[in-house]
Amino acid sequence: MISGPSSFDQHAENYVKFVESAMPFASPALEYYTRYKASHIARFLGPQNTPKILDCGCGVGLLLGHLLHTLPHARLHGYDISHKSLSCIPDHIRRQVKIIAHPDNLDHDYELILVINVLHHLQPAERTLFLGDLVKRLAPR
């Protein structure tokens, strides 16, 4: 699992503004698309589901905040290699989500692992190892 220093640290405090300036089409749609992802995940899982979900590459917690509303009974974990990004997750989310800063602290019983906007940041040779490690962290079926 990738756990080294992150170039994302330099953008953590202004992540939303950074994304919106880098991709003008994303502003104000970033909020819409993040909310849409969460509602789509909730529809996929079903309303009565109480899954244990890992948001791998959670950044500053944008999706986690929406998942708290769409899946209020889910057990949410957020992991990112950017410690600065994790420190920018709002307190109201931090109180309800287990925030993980080191891959050794990830569990091995997740029912769903989200890897959204992450793989393109890895070198092609790293992707297979990264995904293989995540597969080992899924709950046995």
Phi, psi and chi 1 to 4 in degrees:
 res  aa     phi    psi   chi1   chi2   chi3   chi4
   1 MET       -  138.0 -179.5   72.1   74.7      -
   2 ILE   -71.7  128.9  -51.9  -61.0      -      -
   3 SER  -143.3    8.2   64.0      -      -      -
   4 GLY   -75.6 -177.1      -      -      -      -
   5 PRO   -58.7  151.5   -6.4   10.5      -      -
   6 SER  -120.4  136.8  170.1      -      -      -
   7 SER   -71.2  -12.5   62.5      -      -      -
   8 PHE   -70.3  -20.1  -70.1  101.3      -      -
   9 ASP   -55.5  -36.0  -74.2   -9.8      -      -
  10 GLN   -70.0  -17.3   64.5 -173.1  -21.8      -
  11 HIS  -109.8   -3.3  -57.1  -68.1      -      -
  12 ALA   -56.8  -48.5      -      -      -      -
  13 GLU   -67.9  -24.0  -68.2  176.2  -10.2      -
  14 ASN  -125.4   36.7  -62.4  -55.3      -      -
  15 TYR   -56.9  -48.7  176.3   75.0      -      -
  16 VAL   -61.7  -45.5  172.5      -      -      -
  17 LYS   -63.1  -39.0  -71.9 -179.5 -175.8  176.4
  18 PHE   -61.8  -48.0  173.2   73.7      -      -
  19 VAL   -63.1  -44.4  169.8      -      -      -
  20 GLU   -64.9  -35.0  -70.1  174.8  -13.2      -
  21 SER   -77.2  -33.0   68.7      -      -      -
  22 ALA   -74.2  -31.4      -      -      -      -
  23 MET  -131.9   83.6  -59.8 -178.0  -57.0      -
  24 PRO   -54.1  -28.9  -21.7   29.3      -      -
  25 PHE   -66.4  -19.4   63.7   86.9      -      -
  26 ALA   -77.3  -24.9      -      -      -      -
  27 SER   -87.8  130.6  174.4      -      -      -
  28 PRO   -85.1   14.3   33.1  -35.1      -      -
  29 ALA   -71.3  -16.5      -      -      -      -
  30 LEU   -55.4  -46.1 -179.7   60.5      -      -
  31 GLU   -61.5  -45.1  174.1   73.1   17.6      -
  32 TYR   -60.4  -49.0  167.8   80.6      -      -
  33 TYR   -66.8  -35.8  -73.5  119.3      -      -
  34 THR   -66.3  -44.1  -54.6      -      -      -
  35 ARG   -62.7  -41.0 -169.7  173.8  -13.9  107.5
  36 TYR   -63.2  -43.6 -178.8   80.7      -      -
  37 LYS   -57.2  -46.4  -73.3  178.8 -140.8  175.5
  38 ALA   -63.0  -42.8      -      -      -      -
  39 SER   -68.6  -34.6   65.3      -      -      -
  40 HIS   -66.5  -42.5 -175.9   72.8      -      -
  41 ILE   -61.3  -43.3  -68.3  164.3      -      -
  42 ALA   -63.4  -42.0      -      -      -      -
  43 ARG   -64.2  -40.5  -80.7 -167.0  -51.6  -83.9
  44 PHE   -61.5  -43.3  173.2   77.0      -      -
  45 LEU   -78.7  -29.2  -67.2  174.1      -      -
  46 GLY    95.5  151.8      -      -      -      -
  47 PRO   -68.1  -27.4   24.2  -31.7      -      -
  48 GLN   -93.4    1.4  -58.7  -55.0  -43.3      -
  49 ASN   -75.8  140.4 -154.2  -42.3      -      -
  50 THR  -124.8   62.3   59.8      -      -      -
  51 PRO   -75.7  161.5   33.1  -37.7      -      -
  52 LYS   -99.2  116.2 -175.9  173.2 -176.2  178.8
  53 ILE  -119.6  134.7  -60.2  172.9      -      -
  54 LEU  -107.2  123.8  170.8   63.2      -      -
  55 ASP   -95.5   96.0 -176.8   -1.4      -      -
  56 CYS   -86.3  114.8 -175.5      -      -      -
  57 GLY    91.4   39.8      -      -      -      -
  58 CYS   -70.1  -16.6   68.4      -      -      -
  59 GLY    59.4 -128.2      -      -      -      -
  60 VAL   -89.9   11.4  -62.1      -      -      -
  61 GLY    85.8   19.1      -      -      -      -
  62 LEU   -57.6  -50.9  -63.3  176.6      -      -
  63 LEU   -69.4  -38.2 -177.8   59.0      -      -
  64 LEU   -57.2  -41.4  -70.8  169.2      -      -
  65 GLY   -59.6  -40.9      -      -      -      -
  66 HIS   -74.3  -35.2  -71.7  -73.4      -      -
  67 LEU   -64.2  -32.6  -71.3  171.9      -      -
  68 LEU   -59.2  -33.9  -75.2  170.0      -      -
  69 HIS   -83.2  -39.6  -66.9  -70.3      -      -
  70 THR   -82.9  -25.3   58.4      -      -      -
  71 LEU  -130.8   69.3  -69.6  165.9      -      -
  72 PRO   -62.4  -20.1   21.7  -30.3      -      -
  73 HIS  -100.3   -0.3  -58.1  -66.2      -      -
  74 ALA   -70.9  151.9      -      -      -      -
  75 ARG   -98.6  106.8  -66.2  160.9  -69.3  147.6
  76 LEU  -102.2  135.3  -60.7  172.9      -      -
  77 HIS  -124.3  142.3  -69.1 -167.2      -      -
  78 GLY  -124.3  131.7      -      -      -      -
  79 TYR  -127.9  139.8  166.4   73.7      -      -
  80 ASP  -153.5  150.3 -155.4  -73.0      -      -
  81 ILE   -80.0  -13.9   63.0  170.2      -      -
  82 SER   -89.7  103.0  169.6      -      -      -
  83 HIS   -63.6  -34.2  -66.5 -126.1      -      -
  84 LYS   -64.4  -42.9 -176.1   81.4  168.0 -175.8
  85 SER   -61.0  -44.4  -67.0      -      -      -
  86 LEU   -61.0  -36.3  -66.4  175.5      -      -
  87 SER   -69.9  -16.8   72.9      -      -      -
  88 CYS   -90.7   -2.5  -68.0      -      -      -
  89 ILE   -66.7  128.0  -65.3  174.5      -      -
  90 PRO   -57.4  147.7  -22.8   32.5      -      -
  91 ASP   -57.2  -38.6  -73.4  -18.9      -      -
  92 HIS   -64.7  -26.0   73.2  -80.0      -      -
  93 ILE   -81.9  -43.4  -64.7  172.5      -      -
  94 ARG   -57.7  -32.8  -64.4  178.1   76.2   74.2
  95 ARG   -70.7  -21.5  -75.0 -169.3  -66.7  -88.1
  96 GLN  -112.2   -8.0  -60.3  175.3   71.7      -
  97 VAL  -124.6  139.3  173.4      -      -      -
  98 LYS   -80.1  116.2 -179.2  177.9  178.4 -177.7
  99 ILE   -96.2  129.5  -57.0  -59.8      -      -
 100 ILE  -122.5  125.7  -58.1  167.2      -      -
 101 ALA  -104.2  -10.5      -      -      -      -
 102 HIS  -134.8  135.4 -164.9  -82.4      -      -
 103 PRO   -61.9  -24.4   19.0  -28.7      -      -
 104 ASP   -65.2  -18.5  -70.0  -14.5      -      -
 105 ASN   -93.3    1.9  -63.6  -34.2      -      -
 106 LEU   -74.6  146.9  -67.2  169.6      -      -
 107 ASP   -82.3  178.4  -67.6  -19.9      -      -
 108 HIS  -125.5   30.8  -71.1   85.2      -      -
 109 ASP  -141.3   36.5   61.7  -13.6      -      -
 110 TYR   -77.7  137.3  -64.0  105.4      -      -
 111 GLU   -85.8  -23.0  -73.1  130.5  -38.3      -
 112 LEU  -147.0  132.3  177.7   64.5      -      -
 113 ILE  -120.6  120.3  -61.8  176.7      -      -
 114 LEU   -93.9  129.6  -56.4  170.9      -      -
 115 VAL  -130.1   80.1 -174.5      -      -      -
 116 ILE  -107.9  125.5  -60.2  172.2      -      -
 117 ASN    57.9   43.2  -63.8  -31.9      -      -
 118 VAL  -119.6  -48.2  171.2      -      -      -
 119 LEU   -59.8  -32.2  -66.0  178.5      -      -
 120 HIS   -69.9  -11.3   64.3  -77.9      -      -
 121 HIS   -86.2   -8.6  -65.0  -69.4      -      -
 122 LEU  -101.1  149.1  -59.5  174.3      -      -
 123 GLN   -66.9  145.7  -64.9  -61.8  -42.9      -
 124 PRO   -50.9  -38.7  -30.2   37.0      -      -
 125 ALA   -67.6  -24.7      -      -      -      -
 126 GLU   -81.6  -23.9  -64.3  173.7  -45.1      -
 127 ARG   -62.2  -42.0  -66.9  175.3 -170.7  158.2
 128 THR   -63.8  -44.7  -58.9      -      -      -
 129 LEU   -64.3  -43.3  -67.2  172.2      -      -
 130 PHE   -59.7  -50.6  176.0   77.1      -      -
 131 LEU   -67.3  -35.9  -68.0  171.6      -      -
 132 GLY   -61.6  -40.0      -      -      -      -
 133 ASP   -65.9  -39.2 -173.7   58.5      -      -
 134 LEU   -66.1  -39.6  -71.6  179.1      -      -
 135 VAL   -57.9  -38.0  166.2      -      -      -
 136 LYS   -67.2  -15.6  -66.4  175.2 -168.9  171.1
 137 ARG   -96.1    1.2  -65.0  176.8 -175.1  -75.3
 138 LEU   -80.0  148.6  -71.3  167.0      -      -
 139 ALA   -63.9  142.6      -      -      -      -
 140 PRO   -61.7  146.1  -11.7   20.6      -      -
 141 ARG  -108.9      -  -70.2 -175.4  144.1  -72.6
